[in-house]
Amino acid sequence: MRFALIAVLALATLSVTGCTRWSMNHHLNNAYSAYDRGNCEQVMLELSKVDRASRARPYVRPEVSMMRGQCLERQKLFIDAAQTYQYIIAAYPQSEYAYRARARLETLASLGHYPTRSAATVVRPTRF
């Protein structure tokens, strides 16, 4: 009986704090819950934990980046969100998140939060 109790406690501890897929999923679920509540600070914290737990699992990175971009939008950091979406498109062009990122960039552009052209322009000096 004592062994079963210790085994259950060890398994529960690993699922919450261990270096396993369970830990990554736990933090990702927490991030989604915090996003639903509108708590972007908690989302960013949980996504950082997912990043640390997912180093050997690169398939989760586009999803994490997409959620990070959406939180940046909620915080009205539109340029940072657009750069995050551009990163997703460049790094994971064949993923579903690249498709979503393109859609978000189009939405930001249509709302006037993201310029479709480069903001940097060449200024020629005036002649006297």
N, C-alpha and C positions, 0 to 999 in steps of 0.2 A: 504494500500500500504506500509506504514511504517513497519507494522508487518511482511509482507511477506519478505521485504528486511532484516530485523533483523533475521528472521528465516533462510533465505538462508545463511547469513553470519555466523550464529551460526553453521549450519550444515557443512559448508565448513571448519570452524575452527576445529570442532570435527573430521572431516575426515582426517585432516592433523596432528593434535597434540593431539587428544583425546586418551582415553584408550580403543579404540574400535578395532574391527577387521579391520576396514578401515585403521586405523593408521598403524597397523602391515603390512597390504598388501602394503600400500604406501611405507613404508621403505624397504620392501622386493623387490618391483619393482625398487626402487632407487638403491638397491644393485645390482640387475641384470644389470641395465643400466650402473652403474659404472664398473662392471666386463667386460661388452662388450667394454667399453672404455679403459680398462686396468688400471683403477685407484683403486688399491687394498686398499689404505688407506681409500678411501671413502667407499669401500665395507665393510671394517671392522667397520667403524663408523656406517653405516646403519644397519649392522647385530647386533651391540650392541643395537641399538634402537629397533630392532625386538625382541631381547631377553627380553628387559624390557617390551615390550608390549605383549609378548606371554606367560607370566608366567602361565596364566590359560589355555593356549592352547598348550599342550605339543606335539601335532601332527606336529608342524612346526619345532621343534628342530632338527630332523635329516637333514632336508633340509638346515637349517642355518649352521649346522656343516659341511655339504658337501661343501657348497660354501666357508666356511672358509678354509677348507682343500685345495680346488682348488686355492684359493688366495695365501696360503702359498707355494704351488708348484710354482706358477708364480713368487714368490719372491725368489725362489730357497732355501726355508727352508724345505727341503725334509723330514728331521726327524720329524719336527713338524707336517707336513702334514700327515705323516704316523701315528703318534700318534693320530691325529684327526680321521683318518680313522679307526684306531683300536677302538677308543672310540665309533664310530658309530656302528661298528660291535658288540661290547659288549653290548651297551645300547639298540640298536634297531635291534636285529638280524633278525626279520621278515620283516623289511621294505625294500622297493626298494633301499633305500640309503645304506643299508648294502651290497646289491649286488653290487652297484656301487663302494662302498668303497673297497670291495675285488678286484674288477677289477683295481682300481687305485693302490692298493698295489702291485698287480702283475705287472703292468706297471712300477712302480717305481723300483721294484726288477729287472725286465728285463733290465732296463736302467742303473742299477748299483747304483741307488740312495738310495736304501733301502736293507740292508742285510737280507737275508732269515734266517740266523742263528743269534744267539745272538752275539753281538759284544764283550761281556765280556767273557774272557777265564780265566781259572785257570792257574796261573803261579806257577810252583813249583820252589823253590829255588835250585840253583845248589849246589852240594856237592864239597867240597875241598878235 
